[in-house]
């Protein structure tokens, strides 16, 4: 079990993790959290890890930002010994539980852990052709199929990734391509960001296109 100590740490001694999977801070949410802290105090302490003469935020970045915004000189924290991919995985898990991560950021974070061989002795020593999916799923508390979905989203063509990052294309559209035969998938993706949109439209209208007489007959009565 992980050892935790509870300390009040000078706010100036706490640094944010630049590798944090969440890439953006919602100012309105930060203001709301600050108001909640004024009203109710700190319900869940942030977690930090010692590094040299300072501490790195592990979880609870928004709470620390809110307390700094409120002018706290010292911030109550849980101090844990954790680093590298273990810290990154803990951040992903917390953000998934809170629903704080954008879908595209989720896929990028999971992909990073998978590429790093998280939970595996060696990245090139994955047994039974599992590619590390099962262990990563276990460590994140997710199903293997969900892990594979995130990896496939992260490996989508660059133009499609950029569109997902800007929220112009939903990750759900990319998921819809998963069971499409490879030759059709390549054709669909050749249309760039419009490919998944065209696929979804075709998928929804497929019964009408393939069986128009039966559909019209059923709708008539």
N, C-alpha and C positions, 0 to 999 in steps of 0.2 A: 504493500500500500504506500501511496505517496505521502511523505511527511509535509505537514503544513504548520507554519507559525503565523500568528496574527500580530501585526505591527502597525504603528502609525508612522508613515514614511514622509519625509519632507517632499512636498509637491515637486520641487525643483530637481529631486533625485530620481524621478520616474520618467522614463523615456518610452515613446511609442514604438512598436515594432514595425519597421518599414515593409516587412514581408506579410503583414496582416492580410488575410484573404479578402476582407471587405475593403473595397477601393474608394469608397466615397463616404462622406459624413453629411447626413441630413440635418441642416441647421434647425429646422422646426422641431425635429425629434429631440435634438440636443437641448433646446429651450424647454420643451415639455419635461424632459428628464430632470433638468435643473429645478423646475417648479416642484416636481415630485419629491426631490431630495429635501427641499425646503419644508415641504408639508409632512413627509413621512420618514425622513432620514434615509440611511443606507440600509437596505434590506439584505442585499447580497454583496459581500465585499469583492472588489476586484482582485484578480490574481496577478502577482508579479514574480519575476525570477531575478535573483541577484546576478549582476554582471559587472565585475570590477568594482568601481566606487559608486555605481548607480544600480537602478533596477529597471528591467524591461517589462512592459505590460504584456501579460499572457492573455488574460480575458478581462472584460469589463472596461475596454477603452473608452466607451461612451460615458460610463459612470465617472471615470477619472477626468475626462474632458469637462464634464458638467461640474464636478467639484472644483476644478481649476478655474472654471468660468465664474463660479460663486466666490472665489477668493480663498479657498481652503489653503492654509499653510501646510497642514499635514493631512495625509489621506490614509484612512484605515484600509489595510490590505491583507490578503492571505499571501504569504511568501512560500513559494514552492521551488524545488530544484528541477528544472526542465529546460530543454533547449532543442534546437534544430527541428527536425520533422515531427518530433513528439509535441513540441510547442505548437507548431503549425496545425497539426491534427486536432489538438485540444481547442484551438481557435475556430477551426472549421465546425467542430461538434457544437460548440457554444452558439455560433452563428446560425447553424441549422436548427437548433432547438428554439432559438428566438425568432427565426424567420427573417434575419437581418441581411442575408446575402441575396443579391440579385442572381437569377438563375444562371446567367453567363459566368459570373464570378464563382459560383459553386462548381461549375464544370472545370474551370481553369484551376481551381484550388485542388480538386480531386485528381486532376490530371498531373499536377506537379508532384503530389504524393506518390502516385503510381509510377511516374517516370523515375522518381528517386528510389524506388524499390522499398517504400515504407513497409515495415513489418517483415521484410525478407532479409535473410542473411546476406544474400548477394542478388543484385538485380538480374543477373543472367543465370540464376539457379532456381528458377521457378518450377516446381514439380508438377507432374501430370498435365502439362500444357495448360495450367490454370492461369498463367501469366500474372499471378499475384492478386487476382480479383477477390478470391475468397478471403484471404487474410486482410486485405484492405477493407472489405465489406464488414468483417468482424470487428475491426478496430474502430470503424466509424459508426457501427450499429446500424448498418444498412444492408439491403439485399444485393446479391451479386449482380442481378440484372440492372439495378439502379446504378451501380458502379460502372458497368459497361456502357450504359447510356451516356453518363457524364463524359467518359473518355471519347466516345464517338462524337459528341458535340464539340469537345475541345479539338478534335482532329479534323473538323470540317474545313473546307477551303477558306483561305484567308479573307476573301471578300465577304463570305457568309459570316465568318467570325466577327468582322467589323460591323456588319449589319446587326448581329445579335448584341454586340457591345453597346450599340446606339439604340437598342430596343426597336429597330426597324423590322426585324424578323424575330419571332418568338422561338425559344428553344424547343417548344412543343412541336413546331413545324419540322425541325430537324429530326426529332425523335420519330416522327411519322415515317421517315425514310429508312428506318432501321431494317425492316423486313422486306424492303424492296430489292428485287434482284439487282446484282451489281451493275449489269449493263444498262438497266433503266435508271439506276441511281446516278451513274455518270452522266447520262443524258439530261436528267433533271437538273443536276448541279451545274451543268454547262450553261444554264440560263442565269447563273449568279443568284442574287438575292431573290429573284422572282421564281426560281425553280421550286422551292418548297411551297410557295403560295399556289402555284399552278397544280402541284401534286395534291394539296389539300382540296382544292376546288374539284379536281377530277375525282378524288376519292369520294367526296360527298355526293357528286352528281353521277357517279358510276352506275347506280341502278337505273337511273333515268336514261342514260346513254345506251346501256347494254340491253335493258329490258323495257323499252318505252311503252309497249302495248300493255304489258302486265301492270305497270305502275299506274297508267292512266285508267285502266279498267278498275283497279282497286280503289282509286280515288273517286271514281264515278259512283261507286256504290257497292 
